[in-house]
Amino acid sequence: MIKLGQQMLQSKNPSLVFISNGITPYGTHFLERIAGELFDFKLHTIYSYEFSMGKWQITLKPILNAVVLGKDEYAIQHYNLSAIRHSYSRYLQLVKEIKTISPIAVIVLGYGNIAHYLLIEWCYKNDIACLILGDSNILGDCNSGLRSFIKSIIVKRVVSCCSAFLPCGTLGSQYFEKYGARPEQIFFSPVEPDYSLIEEISTDTVKSLTMQFKFYPDRYRLIYSGRLVAIKRLDLLIDAFAKIAEQRSEWDLLIVGGGSLEAELKMRIPDWLRHRVYWTGFVSSQEHMSALYQFADILVLPSDYEPWALVVNEAVCAGLALVCSDAVGAAFELLCDGENGRYFHAGDVESLIEALLDVTNAENLLKYKIASKQILSLWRKKADPVDGLRCALEYCFRT
């Protein structure tokens, strides 16, 4: 139980407000855990938008006390006059909602848009504890020149206004420390899926997908899950798979997701190989996504940069081996090179080919897959997201 500080003791029903851009499966799971496990508090959630990077099938439970400010879909905001006006209007809506709740703390998911930045300033000026939860990490902090100077001013100001920080892992901790956060203010609170939905798969769903995609039981599969956009480097994966396809004739490639590059990527596959590449499109159901992992053996994430990448959590929970670029945040915690998979150098197709040949080797594959679940178990004991939030709140309100 939280050791209540003086501010909490003076409140009969202390409230927490969680601010998010949009509704996601992993975010909803985390919030349900907060509401169910931090029973000293009443949780309120405010979503700036209904959707965030995808229209998942989600029902918000009453325990979340959720408010959705906009039915439109969140998109990365451009810093033109219209976008600034929209962000300022959304900021005013957020403040209005928070005033009606009178929380003792506000947890903000990210600070990368104007509305959230202004809200953090408002909390600071109104003596409301503000905690930042986000997947920023030191690997992505590569600006230089004027951009680096401006970013440094903004992030240092954000850090100075916050009471505690909830990064996903070690790389996130290093990021916030760089901009002024003290180690004692930092508590791991990693993004994670509802692991039970991955471990408990309906046999009917598996059978249905087997028929839908004509999966053959005697095949091995690489799986990619994510948006089909440039930074994800599906071009690299397709080229590498084409290079090893004859050597690994028992392997197929399963691509889960949608995006602007789908047509271009499909054209990149040689004609002779197309029957070994499966495309599912965007999968909105966690049940279907979990079932698709049952057909795969290795998750490949070739991105040039991933702040975290929840698919890594999902894959190790499903017992898959990993092949990830060295720019994937979650891999820093969940991929032990040579134990449950291999790293490769981001953007280097030859390095990716080498990693794929190693992990698809029959002598290595089974031991890598077994190790994945063991590594996840250790990580979950070290970095439970609700425990991290609990410790952060205790720090903020200790007497």
Buried (B, 14 or more C-beta within 10 A) or exposed (E): EBEBBEBBEEBEEBBBBBBBBBBBBBBBBBBBBBBEEBEBBBBBBBBBBBBBEBEBEBEBEEBBBBBBBBEEBBEEBEEEEEBEEBBEEBBBBBBEBBEEBEBBBBBBBBBBBBBBBBBBBBBBEEEBBBBBBBBBBBBBBEEEEEEEEEEBEEBBBBBEBBBBBBBBBBBBBBBBBBBBBEEEBBBBBBBBBBBEBBEEBEEEBBEEBBEEBEBEEEBBBBBBBBBBBBEBBBBBBBBBBBBBBEEBEEBBBBBBBBBEBBEEBBEEBEEEBEEBBBBBEBBEEBBBBBBBBBBBBBBBBBBBBBBBBBBBBBBBBBBBBBBBBBBBBBBBBBBBBEBBBBBBBBBBBEBBBBBBBBBBEEEBBEEBBEBBBEBBEEBBEEBBBBBBBBBBBBBBBEE
